[in-house]
Amino acid sequence: MKKTFIFLLLVSIQFVNSQELALVKKNSKIGYISKDGSFKIEPQYKSARSFSEGLAAVENGGKWGFIDTKGTWVIPADFKDAKDFNNGIATVQKDKEWVYIDKKGEIQKAPASDKLFDFNNGVAFIRQNNKVGLINNKMAIVLEPKYDQIKSFENGFARVELNKNWGIINTEGKEVVEPAYAEIGNYFKNTTWARKDKTFGLVSGGKFIPVDGAEKIWDFETQDLTFAKKNGKIGYIDLKGNWAILPIYDKGKAFSKNLAPVLVGKKWGFINPEGKFVIEPTYSDAEVFSTNGLAPVKESNWGFINESGKLVIPTQYGITTNAIIAMFVQQDKGFIDGVARVKNEGKWGFLKPDGTVLSNQWFENAELFSKSAEKPQPVAAPAEAPKQETKTTKPAAKSATKPAAKKKK
């Protein structure tokens, strides 16, 4: 009998909070819908944030607290403001002071810092005497403050500045690229782009490899090719710094699904890794392909094509304008985990790949779906912004004409 009970308990362990929920606004109130389009939490809040790690910050009577995916208050609304949970820690404003709390709502005593910073990738910045270091979610110092700047972590790596030179560290504070460059990119497959004096190149294995004639290099995304500029034109280089596709295009964007948007004259099309057009230049704008094989393209408005270039969703929508997220994560412009956030006649909704609108509903506002929890929990278990001075945000699009602000140094 005991073994049977244990077995049933184990099979009941599931991602009870792992369903994806989207914050939407209807009749001037905020609620949350699930992927089937039904309201998981009916619209009732004046102000609220998206779910993160099973909890969402919401306002009640001018104060902020946290609810779970059933709409139950888990942490009472006692705060002047509240940010998202990350790695089990959230920053909240208690009276006039920003502090850290855990998921029980208990204040966590952090090492001394001139300012409080949000957690990201398991760590948060601390700043002492104008130098920046790292702490973990146990409030232990991982890296003593030593750098002049640390940019936001992406996939476990961050750019750091020391004496006007830039390098890269991991979340343990270890340097994977020493601060020796005037400019530096993201870290992808043990490689990054960098600028040394006036020369652009790649850094791999601690060695700087100049890229012939490069005037600018953009971040590697999901594939082993990235776009770069030479003589004012855009081409593509590989991880060894070779020009895999000659620089002949006016603009370019990242490869995904072995296709990359490029601009010739005033029209965008898509090339393959050999530099051949798979989809001829036809559109006034284009974004990279999502993993489901659909890409946003623009005529007067936005629609979606498949990998053969067939227009499968008419060009009649507005789309989100946020950045392409980090490598192996789908872009905000387009389909993300099966739906695309679009705007039509002033309302927001979610498109499915067949072109239908999720539950045939349109909202005053709609945020991207977000995972509500990261780890499985036993079903039977009882329930028990501060200024980011060293953190930058991604650009609206990684197009060749607009280098990311965070890559200037």
C-alpha positions as CSV (number, residue, x, y, z in Angstrom):
1,M,0.0,0.0,0.0
2,K,2.8,2.3,0.9
3,K,4.6,1.7,-2.4
4,T,1.4,2.3,-4.3
5,F,1.0,5.7,-2.5
6,I,4.5,6.7,-3.4
7,F,4.0,5.7,-7.0
8,L,0.8,7.7,-7.2
9,L,2.5,10.7,-5.7
10,L,5.4,10.4,-8.1
11,V,3.1,10.2,-11.1
12,S,1.2,13.2,-9.8
13,I,4.3,15.3,-9.8
14,Q,3.9,17.5,-12.8
15,F,4.5,21.0,-14.0
16,V,1.5,22.3,-12.1
17,N,2.3,25.9,-12.8
18,S,4.2,25.4,-16.1
19,Q,1.3,26.4,-18.3
20,E,1.9,29.6,-20.2
21,L,-0.2,32.6,-19.3
22,A,-0.5,35.9,-21.0
23,L,-1.4,39.2,-19.4
24,V,-4.3,40.9,-21.3
25,K,-6.4,44.0,-20.7
26,K,-10.1,43.9,-21.3
27,N,-12.6,46.6,-20.3
28,S,-9.7,48.5,-18.7
29,K,-9.0,45.6,-16.3
30,I,-6.1,43.1,-16.4
31,G,-6.5,39.4,-16.3
32,Y,-4.6,36.3,-17.6
33,I,-5.4,33.8,-20.4
34,S,-4.0,30.4,-21.1
35,K,-2.9,29.0,-24.4
36,D,-6.4,27.7,-25.2
37,G,-7.6,31.3,-25.1
38,S,-9.7,31.0,-21.9
39,F,-9.3,33.2,-18.9
40,K,-7.3,31.6,-16.2
41,I,-7.8,34.7,-14.0
42,E,-10.6,37.0,-14.9
43,P,-9.8,40.7,-15.6
44,Q,-9.9,42.4,-12.3
45,Y,-6.7,44.3,-11.7
46,K,-5.9,47.9,-12.5
47,S,-2.1,47.3,-12.7
48,A,-0.3,44.0,-13.0
49,R,2.8,42.3,-14.4
50,S,3.3,39.1,-16.3
51,F,3.9,35.8,-14.5
52,S,7.4,34.7,-13.7
53,E,8.3,31.6,-11.8
54,G,4.7,30.9,-10.8
55,L,4.0,34.4,-9.4
56,A,2.7,37.7,-10.8
57,A,3.0,41.1,-9.2
58,V,-0.3,42.8,-9.0
59,E,-1.6,46.0,-7.5
60,N,-4.4,46.2,-5.0
61,G,-5.5,49.4,-3.4
62,G,-2.4,51.2,-4.4
63,K,-0.1,48.5,-3.0
64,W,1.7,45.6,-4.8
65,G,1.8,41.9,-3.9
66,F,2.0,38.6,-5.7
67,I,-0.6,36.1,-6.8
68,D,-0.3,32.5,-8.0
69,T,-1.8,31.1,-11.2
70,K,-5.2,30.5,-9.5
71,G,-5.4,34.2,-8.6
72,T,-4.7,33.5,-4.9
73,W,-2.7,36.0,-2.9
74,V,0.6,34.3,-2.0
75,I,2.4,37.5,-0.8
76,P,0.1,40.2,0.5
77,A,0.0,43.6,-1.2
78,D,2.2,45.5,1.2
79,F,4.7,47.1,-1.2
80,K,4.8,50.4,-2.9
81,D,6.1,48.7,-6.1
82,A,7.3,45.2,-7.1
83,K,9.3,43.6,-9.9
84,D,9.3,40.1,-11.3
85,F,10.7,37.0,-9.6
86,N,13.9,35.7,-11.0
87,N,15.8,32.8,-9.5
88,G,13.4,32.9,-6.5
89,I,14.1,36.5,-5.7
90,A,12.2,39.7,-6.4
91,T,13.0,43.3,-5.8
92,V,10.2,45.2,-4.1
93,Q,9.9,48.8,-2.7
94,K,9.1,48.7,1.0
95,D,8.2,52.2,2.0
96,K,11.0,54.3,0.4
97,E,13.6,51.5,0.3
98,W,14.1,48.8,-2.3
99,V,14.7,45.3,-0.9
100,Y,14.9,41.7,-1.9
101,I,12.3,39.1,-0.9
102,D,12.0,35.4,-1.5
103,K,8.8,33.6,-2.5
104,K,7.6,33.5,1.1
105,G,7.7,37.3,1.1
106,E,10.6,37.3,3.6
107,I,13.2,40.1,3.2
108,Q,16.6,38.9,2.3
109,K,19.7,40.7,3.7
110,A,22.0,41.5,0.8
111,P,25.6,42.6,0.9
112,A,26.2,46.3,0.9
113,S,25.5,48.0,-2.4
114,D,25.1,51.6,-3.5
115,K,22.0,50.5,-5.4
116,L,19.8,47.4,-5.7
117,F,19.7,45.5,-9.0
118,D,17.4,42.9,-10.3
119,F,18.4,39.2,-10.6
120,N,19.2,37.8,-14.0
121,N,20.7,34.4,-14.9
122,G,21.0,33.6,-11.2
123,V,23.0,36.7,-10.2
124,A,22.5,40.4,-9.4
125,F,24.9,43.3,-9.5
126,I,26.3,45.0,-6.5
127,R,28.0,48.4,-6.7
128,Q,30.5,49.7,-4.2
129,N,32.8,52.7,-4.6
130,N,31.8,52.9,-8.3
131,K,32.9,49.3,-9.0
132,V,30.5,46.5,-9.9
133,G,30.5,42.9,-8.7
134,L,28.0,40.0,-8.4
135,I,25.9,38.2,-5.7
136,N,23.9,35.0,-6.0
137,N,20.4,34.4,-4.8
138,K,21.7,33.2,-1.5
139,M,22.9,36.7,-1.0
140,A,26.6,35.6,-1.1
141,I,29.2,37.6,-3.1
142,V,30.2,35.7,-6.2
143,L,32.5,38.4,-7.6
144,E,33.9,41.2,-5.5
145,P,33.2,44.6,-7.1
146,K,36.0,45.2,-9.6
147,Y,34.6,46.3,-12.9
148,D,33.5,49.7,-14.1
149,Q,30.4,48.2,-15.8
150,I,28.7,44.9,-16.2
151,K,26.1,44.6,-18.9
152,S,23.1,42.3,-18.5
153,F,23.7,38.5,-18.7
154,E,22.7,36.6,-21.8
155,N,22.8,32.8,-21.6
156,G,25.2,32.9,-18.7
157,F,27.6,35.5,-20.1
158,A,28.0,39.3,-19.7
159,R,30.2,42.0,-21.2
160,V,32.3,43.8,-18.6
161,E,34.3,47.1,-18.8
162,L,37.5,47.7,-17.0
163,N,39.6,50.8,-17.6
164,K,37.7,51.5,-20.8
165,N,38.5,48.0,-22.2
166,W,35.8,45.3,-22.6
167,G,35.8,41.6,-22.0
168,I,33.3,38.8,-21.0
169,I,32.6,37.0,-17.8
170,N,30.4,34.1,-16.8
171,T,27.9,34.0,-13.9
172,E,30.7,32.7,-11.6
173,G,32.6,35.9,-12.2
174,K,35.3,34.1,-14.3
175,E,36.7,36.0,-17.3
176,V,36.2,34.0,-20.4
177,V,37.5,36.9,-22.5
178,E,39.9,39.3,-20.9
179,P,39.0,43.0,-20.9
180,A,41.3,44.0,-23.8
181,Y,39.0,45.3,-26.5
182,A,37.4,48.7,-27.4
183,E,34.2,46.9,-28.3
184,I,32.9,43.4,-27.8
185,G,29.9,41.2,-28.8
186,N,27.9,38.4,-27.2
187,Y,29.5,35.0,-26.4
188,F,28.5,32.2,-28.8
189,K,30.1,28.8,-29.0
190,N,33.2,30.1,-27.2
191,T,33.5,32.9,-29.7
192,T,32.8,36.6,-29.8
193,W,33.3,39.5,-32.1
194,A,35.4,42.4,-30.9
195,R,37.2,45.6,-32.0
196,K,40.8,46.1,-31.3
197,D,41.9,49.7,-32.0
198,K,40.2,50.2,-35.3
199,T,40.2,46.6,-36.4
200,F,37.1,44.3,-36.2
201,G,37.6,40.6,-35.7
202,L,36.6,37.5,-33.7
203,V,38.0,36.3,-30.4
204,S,38.3,32.6,-30.0
205,G,40.5,30.6,-27.7
206,G,42.0,33.8,-26.4
207,K,43.2,34.8,-29.9
208,F,42.1,37.8,-31.9
209,I,41.4,37.0,-35.5
210,P,41.0,40.1,-37.8
211,V,38.1,39.9,-40.3
212,D,39.2,41.2,-43.7
213,G,37.8,44.7,-44.2
214,A,35.1,44.5,-41.6
215,E,33.7,47.8,-40.6
216,K,31.2,46.3,-38.1
217,I,30.2,42.9,-36.9
218,W,26.9,41.9,-35.3
219,D,26.1,39.2,-32.8
220,F,25.9,35.5,-33.7
221,E,22.4,34.3,-33.0
222,T,21.3,30.7,-33.6
223,Q,23.6,29.7,-36.4
224,D,27.3,29.8,-37.2
225,L,27.0,32.8,-39.5
226,T,26.5,36.4,-38.6
227,F,26.2,39.6,-40.6
228,A,29.0,42.1,-41.0
229,K,29.7,45.3,-43.0
230,K,32.5,45.9,-45.5
231,N,32.7,48.9,-47.8
232,G,29.2,49.9,-46.7
233,K,27.6,46.6,-47.7
234,I,26.4,43.7,-45.7
235,G,27.7,40.1,-46.0
236,Y,28.1,37.1,-43.6
237,I,31.1,35.7,-41.8
238,D,31.5,32.3,-40.2
239,L,33.0,31.4,-36.7
240,K,36.5,31.4,-38.2
241,G,36.2,35.0,-39.5
242,N,35.9,34.0,-43.1
243,W,33.5,35.8,-45.5
244,A,31.1,33.0,-46.2
245,I,28.7,35.3,-48.1
246,L,30.2,38.3,-49.9
247,P,29.1,41.8,-48.7
248,I,26.8,42.8,-51.5
249,Y,23.6,43.6,-49.6
250,D,22.3,46.9,-48.4
251,K,21.0,45.5,-45.1
252,G,20.8,42.2,-43.4
253,K,19.5,40.3,-40.4
254,A,20.3,37.1,-38.6
255,F,20.1,33.6,-40.0
256,S,17.4,31.2,-38.7
257,K,16.1,28.0,-40.3
258,N,19.0,28.5,-42.8
259,L,17.4,31.6,-44.1
260,A,18.4,35.3,-43.6
261,P,16.5,38.5,-44.6
262,V,18.5,40.8,-46.8
263,L,17.7,44.1,-48.4
264,V,18.5,44.8,-52.1
265,G,17.5,48.3,-53.1
266,K,14.2,48.9,-51.4
267,K,13.0,45.3,-51.2
268,W,13.7,42.4,-48.7
269,G,14.1,38.8,-49.6
270,F,15.7,35.7,-48.0
271,I,19.0,34.0,-48.8
272,N,20.4,30.6,-47.8
273,P,23.9,30.0,-46.3
274,E,25.3,29.8,-49.9
275,G,24.1,33.4,-50.5
276,K,21.4,32.3,-53.0
277,F,18.0,33.8,-52.9
278,V,15.4,31.3,-51.8
279,I,12.7,34.0,-51.5
280,E,13.2,36.8,-54.0
281,P,13.3,40.5,-52.8
282,T,9.6,41.3,-52.6
283,Y,8.8,43.0,-49.3
284,S,9.2,46.4,-47.8
285,D,10.5,44.7,-44.6
286,A,11.1,41.3,-43.2
287,E,12.1,39.5,-39.9
288,V,13.8,36.2,-39.2
289,F,12.1,32.9,-39.2
290,S,10.6,31.4,-36.1
291,T,11.3,27.8,-35.2
292,N,7.9,26.9,-36.6
293,G,9.0,27.9,-40.0
294,L,7.1,31.2,-40.4
295,A,8.6,34.7,-40.8
296,P,7.0,38.1,-40.6
297,V,7.0,40.1,-43.8
298,K,5.7,43.5,-44.6
299,E,3.9,45.1,-47.5
300,S,1.7,47.9,-46.1
301,N,1.2,45.8,-43.0
302,W,2.7,42.6,-41.7
303,G,1.8,39.0,-42.5
304,F,3.7,35.7,-42.5
305,I,5.4,33.5,-45.1
306,N,6.6,29.9,-44.9
307,E,10.1,28.7,-45.8
308,S,9.2,28.3,-49.5
309,G,8.0,32.0,-49.6
310,K,4.3,31.3,-49.7
311,L,2.2,34.0,-47.9
312,V,0.2,31.9,-45.5
313,I,-1.2,34.7,-43.3
314,P,-2.2,38.0,-45.1
315,T,-0.3,41.2,-44.6
316,Q,-2.9,43.0,-42.5
317,Y,-1.4,43.1,-39.0
318,G,0.9,45.1,-36.8
319,I,3.5,43.1,-34.9
320,T,5.5,43.6,-31.7
321,T,8.5,45.8,-31.8
322,N,10.7,44.3,-29.1
323,A,14.1,42.9,-29.6
324,I,15.2,39.5,-30.8
325,I,15.9,37.6,-27.6
326,A,19.1,35.7,-27.1
327,M,20.3,32.7,-29.1
328,F,18.1,29.6,-29.2
329,V,15.2,31.7,-28.1
330,Q,12.6,32.9,-30.6
331,Q,12.2,36.5,-31.5
332,D,9.5,38.8,-30.2
333,K,8.5,39.7,-33.8
334,G,6.8,36.5,-34.9
335,F,5.7,33.2,-33.6
336,I,6.8,32.3,-30.1
337,D,5.8,28.8,-28.8
338,G,2.9,28.5,-31.2
339,V,1.4,32.0,-31.2
340,A,2.2,35.5,-32.6
341,R,1.2,38.7,-30.8
342,V,-0.4,41.0,-33.4
343,K,-2.4,44.2,-33.6
344,N,-5.4,44.8,-35.7
345,E,-7.6,48.0,-35.7
346,G,-6.2,49.1,-32.4
347,K,-6.7,45.8,-30.6
348,W,-4.2,43.1,-29.7
349,G,-4.6,39.4,-30.1
350,F,-2.7,36.1,-30.7
351,L,-2.5,34.5,-34.1
352,K,-2.2,30.7,-34.5
353,P,-0.1,29.3,-37.4
354,D,-3.3,28.6,-39.4
355,G,-4.1,32.3,-39.4
356,T,-7.0,32.1,-36.9
357,V,-7.1,34.3,-33.8
358,L,-6.8,32.6,-30.5
359,S,-10.3,32.2,-29.1
360,N,-11.4,34.9,-31.6
361,Q,-10.6,37.5,-29.0
362,W,-9.0,41.0,-29.2
363,F,-7.8,43.0,-26.3
364,E,-6.9,46.5,-25.3
365,N,-3.4,45.2,-24.5
366,A,-1.8,41.8,-24.6
367,E,1.7,40.8,-23.4
368,L,3.7,37.8,-24.6
369,F,2.9,34.4,-23.0
370,S,5.3,33.6,-20.3
371,K,6.1,30.4,-18.4
372,S,4.5,30.6,-15.0
373,A,7.0,28.2,-13.3
374,E,10.3,26.7,-14.0
375,K,10.4,23.6,-11.9
376,P,8.0,20.7,-11.2
377,Q,6.3,20.6,-7.9
378,P,4.3,17.8,-6.2
379,V,0.6,18.4,-6.7
380,A,-0.1,17.3,-3.2
381,A,2.4,19.6,-1.6
382,P,0.9,22.4,0.6
383,A,1.3,26.0,-0.5
384,E,3.4,27.2,2.0
385,A,12.4,49.0,-10.3
386,P,15.2,50.0,-9.2
387,K,17.5,51.7,-11.6
388,Q,19.5,49.3,-13.6
389,E,22.6,51.3,-14.2
390,T,24.8,48.5,-15.4
391,K,22.0,46.8,-17.3
392,T,21.1,47.5,-20.9
393,T,18.2,46.4,-23.1
394,K,18.3,44.9,-26.5
395,P,17.6,47.0,-29.6
396,A,14.2,47.0,-31.4
397,A,15.7,44.8,-34.2
398,K,19.2,43.4,-35.0
399,S,19.3,45.0,-38.4
400,A,22.6,46.0,-39.9
401,T,21.8,49.7,-40.0
402,K,21.2,49.9,-36.2
403,P,24.0,48.5,-34.0
404,A,22.9,47.5,-30.6
405,A,23.4,50.3,-28.0
406,K,25.0,47.9,-25.6
407,K,27.7,47.0,-28.1
408,K,29.2,50.4,-28.3
409,K,31.8,49.6,-25.9
